[in-house]
Amino acid sequence: MFCPKATCILLFGLLVMAGMVMKQQRIATGVWGGQHIQIKVGAKSATIEYDCANGVIDGPLVVDSDGNFKLHGTHRMERGGPIRADAEPRKIPATYIGSVKGNAMTLTLKLADSSDEETFTLEKGKEGEIFKCR
């Protein structure tokens, strides 16, 4: 089959892009839970609850062909006891790194202002075992 050079290049580029798009998969929507964590994954974002903190991941929650992800969002610390009505916890930029294998997820939280990280294991459809600071 003969095609002009520009058309062949465009067609090849579209095929490559289509292959790249097909390789991206999304984290399954719904509840994912584990010890001290629960994530509610929606179509375009996720909310995270920890014992004494919460977080948000915005944007598409995609994984590569091996199920790995590196997503960005925010994290807010909470504390027990009374708080001022006008007190808003500081949002800290956070990176959420992990992988999904079937119904299991491993998630590592890295905060922008700390070298510490914490890793959690979650299961799809399971409520988190959270003990909120009160």
One Martini backbone bead per residue (centre of mass of N, CA, C, O) as a GRO file, in nm:
protein
  134
    1MET     BB    1   0.096   0.036   0.023
    2PHE     BB    2   0.044   0.373  -0.066
    3CYS     BB    3   0.187   0.672   0.096
    4PRO     BB    4   0.237   0.958   0.198
    5LYS     BB    5   0.466   1.063   0.415
    6ALA     BB    6   0.285   1.238   0.604
    7THR     BB    7   0.062   1.024   0.642
    8CYS     BB    8   0.239   0.801   0.763
    9ILE     BB    9   0.337   0.959   1.006
   10LEU     BB   10   0.059   1.022   1.126
   11LEU     BB   11  -0.037   0.731   1.154
   12PHE     BB   12   0.191   0.634   1.337
   13GLY     BB   13   0.142   0.839   1.568
   14LEU     BB   14  -0.149   0.745   1.632
   15LEU     BB   15  -0.076   0.452   1.705
   16VAL     BB   16   0.112   0.518   1.939
   17MET     BB   17  -0.092   0.680   2.108
   18ALA     BB   18  -0.301   0.455   2.135
   19GLY     BB   19  -0.113   0.261   2.288
   20MET     BB   20  -0.066   0.451   2.532
   21VAL     BB   21  -0.362   0.478   2.621
   22MET     BB   22  -0.420   0.169   2.661
   23LYS     BB   23  -0.204   0.132   2.900
   24GLN     BB   24  -0.383   0.306   3.058
   25GLN     BB   25  -0.503   0.290   3.386
   26ARG     BB   26  -0.737   0.278   3.641
   27ILE     BB   27  -0.839   0.319   3.942
   28ALA     BB   28  -1.067   0.180   4.114
   29THR     BB   29  -1.360   0.253   4.215
   30GLY     BB   30  -1.401   0.329   4.553
   31VAL     BB   31  -1.321   0.139   4.825
   32TRP     BB   32  -1.017   0.160   5.024
   33GLY     BB   33  -0.866  -0.053   5.281
   34GLY     BB   34  -0.698  -0.022   5.608
   35GLN     BB   35  -0.467   0.041   5.828
   36HIS     BB   36  -0.525   0.378   5.896
   37ILE     BB   37  -0.703   0.363   5.611
   38GLN     BB   38  -0.899   0.553   5.352
   39ILE     BB   39  -1.021   0.526   5.012
   40LYS     BB   40  -1.197   0.742   4.779
   41VAL     BB   41  -1.264   0.660   4.453
   42GLY     BB   42  -1.304   0.846   4.177
   43ALA     BB   43  -1.308   0.960   3.855
   44LYS     BB   44  -1.105   1.239   3.939
   45SER     BB   45  -1.067   1.146   4.248
   46ALA     BB   46  -0.937   1.144   4.595
   47THR     BB   47  -1.003   1.040   4.930
   48ILE     BB   48  -0.832   1.064   5.250
   49GLU     BB   49  -0.817   0.864   5.552
   50TYR     BB   50  -0.690   0.903   5.868
   51ASP     BB   51  -0.658   0.917   6.189
   52CYS     BB   52  -0.484   1.231   6.178
   53ALA     BB   53  -0.587   1.270   5.867
   54ASN     BB   54  -0.588   1.413   5.527
   55GLY     BB   55  -0.667   1.372   5.166
   56VAL     BB   56  -0.583   1.463   4.814
   57ILE     BB   57  -0.649   1.352   4.476
   58ASP     BB   58  -0.588   1.492   4.170
   59GLY     BB   59  -0.696   1.364   3.896
   60PRO     BB   60  -0.595   1.113   3.727
   61LEU     BB   61  -0.603   0.760   3.827
   62VAL     BB   62  -0.321   0.626   3.710
   63VAL     BB   63  -0.173   0.340   3.559
   64ASP     BB   64   0.037   0.133   3.452
   65SER     BB   65   0.094  -0.178   3.310
   66ASP     BB   66   0.202  -0.265   3.622
   67GLY     BB   67   0.032  -0.073   3.845
   68ASN     BB   68   0.178   0.193   3.867
   69PHE     BB   69   0.221   0.496   4.078
   70LYS     BB   70   0.229   0.876   4.059
   71LEU     BB   71   0.083   1.104   4.277
   72HIS     BB   72  -0.083   1.420   4.337
   73GLY     BB   73  -0.131   1.631   4.638
   74THR     BB   74  -0.278   1.648   4.961
   75HIS     BB   75  -0.214   1.727   5.319
   76ARG     BB   76  -0.379   1.697   5.651
   77MET     BB   77  -0.360   1.768   5.965
   78GLU     BB   78  -0.471   1.644   6.277
   79ARG     BB   79  -0.649   1.695   6.594
   80GLY     BB   80  -0.730   1.680   6.901
   81GLY     BB   81  -0.979   1.846   7.014
   82PRO     BB   82  -1.017   2.162   7.020
   83ILE     BB   83  -1.105   2.407   6.768
   84ARG     BB   84  -1.102   2.663   6.582
   85ALA     BB   85  -1.327   2.784   6.359
   86ASP     BB   86  -1.083   2.946   6.185
   87ALA     BB   87  -0.920   2.682   6.165
   88GLU     BB   88  -0.693   2.582   5.908
   89PRO     BB   89  -0.538   2.340   5.785
   90ARG     BB   90  -0.250   2.268   5.641
   91LYS     BB   91  -0.148   2.227   5.316
   92ILE     BB   92   0.039   1.953   5.192
   93PRO     BB   93   0.235   1.845   4.975
   94ALA     BB   94   0.189   1.530   4.790
   95THR     BB   95   0.307   1.191   4.743
   96TYR     BB   96   0.170   0.904   4.566
   97ILE     BB   97   0.304   0.579   4.595
   98GLY     BB   98   0.248   0.275   4.387
   99SER     BB   99   0.028  -0.024   4.373
  100VAL     BB  100  -0.171  -0.247   4.161
  101LYS     BB  101  -0.306  -0.583   4.251
  102GLY     BB  102  -0.596  -0.609   4.187
  103ASN     BB  103  -0.724  -0.578   4.528
  104ALA     BB  104  -0.433  -0.451   4.575
  105MET     BB  105  -0.267  -0.190   4.772
  106THR     BB  106   0.019   0.020   4.759
  107LEU     BB  107   0.104   0.301   4.982
  108THR     BB  108   0.308   0.597   4.960
  109LEU     BB  109   0.382   0.867   5.175
  110LYS     BB  110   0.497   1.198   5.065
  111LEU     BB  111   0.621   1.485   5.200
  112ALA     BB  112   0.750   1.792   5.113
  113ASP     BB  113   0.851   1.867   5.435
  114SER     BB  114   0.970   1.558   5.426
  115SER     BB  115   1.153   1.244   5.460
  116ASP     BB  116   0.920   1.102   5.537
  117GLU     BB  117   0.746   0.780   5.530
  118GLU     BB  118   0.438   0.595   5.445
  119THR     BB  119   0.302   0.261   5.449
  120PHE     BB  120   0.027   0.098   5.278
  121THR     BB  121  -0.240  -0.149   5.295
  122LEU     BB  122  -0.494  -0.230   5.054
  123GLU     BB  123  -0.852  -0.301   4.994
  124LYS     BB  124  -1.097  -0.369   4.791
  125GLY     BB  125  -1.405  -0.300   4.964
  126LYS     BB  126  -1.266  -0.197   5.226
  127GLU     BB  127  -1.277  -0.081   5.526
  128GLY     BB  128  -1.129   0.124   5.728
  129GLU     BB  129  -0.903   0.134   6.017
  130ILE     BB  130  -1.017   0.400   6.200
  131PHE     BB  131  -0.876   0.641   6.456
  132LYS     BB  132  -0.984   0.922   6.541
  133CYS     BB  133  -0.911   1.226   6.639
  134ARG     BB  134  -1.069   1.371   6.957
   0.00000   0.00000   0.00000
